[in-house]
Amino acid sequence: MHSLTSYTAKKCNELLDRSGGFWEHESYDRLVRDWNELHRIVQYTLQNPVKAGLCARWQDWKWTYTKPEYNDFD
């Protein structure tokens, strides 16, 4: 995981013409292992603004975007 975050941080900084730290320190990084795990993680993330009382449905959250194949989480 360190290799991936190091590489992506470097590339993102290059694209954004900046330097320094890019990612927040994470205490729990891991690769997504299969479709079921991805489904669970995406659903969890989509529901965050709903659970926080910021909208009634995840689709109503202004900043939500998912690939069409992920939109079966209703």
N, C-alpha and C positions, 0 to 999 in steps of 0.2 A: 504494500500500500504506500509505503514511503516513496518508492521509486515513481509511482504514478502521480502522487501529489507534488513531488519535487519537479517532475517534468512538466506537468500542466501549469504549475505556478510560474515556471520560467517562461513558457510559451505565452501565457496570458499577460504577463508583465511586458513581454516583447510587443505583443499586439496592442497593448494599451499605452505603450511608451512610458513605462514606469518601472520602478525597482522596489526592492524590499519585500516584506512579507505579503503573501497574498491570501492564504487560507487561514481561518481561525484555528486555534489549537483545538484539536478534536480528541476526545478521550475514547471514542468508539468509531473507528473507521473499518470498513470491510467491503469486500466485493459482493455484489448481489449474485447469488448462486443459481437461481432458476426463476422461471416465470411466476410461480406462486409467491416467492419472496418479493419480486418486483411489484406484483399486484398489491401485496400488503403494504409495502412502503409507499407506493404512489397513493393508495387510498388514505393512508394515515396522513400524508402530507396535504392532500386535498381537503381533508376534514379539519385541519388546524384552524382556519379562519371561522369555520362553523362552530367549533367547540369554544372558540374565544368570543363568540357572540357578535362577530363582525358582519355576518351574513346568514341568511336562512339556509341556503344551499351552496355547495362548493362552486357551482356554475355561476352564482351571483357575484363571486369575489372578482373584482376588477382585474387583478393581476394574475389570475390563474390561466395557464395554458397547458394543455396536454396534447400529446399526439392522439389522433382520432382512435387508434386501437386501445387507448387507455381510458376512454370515456364510458366504459361499461360498469362504472363503480357506483351506480345509483342504488 
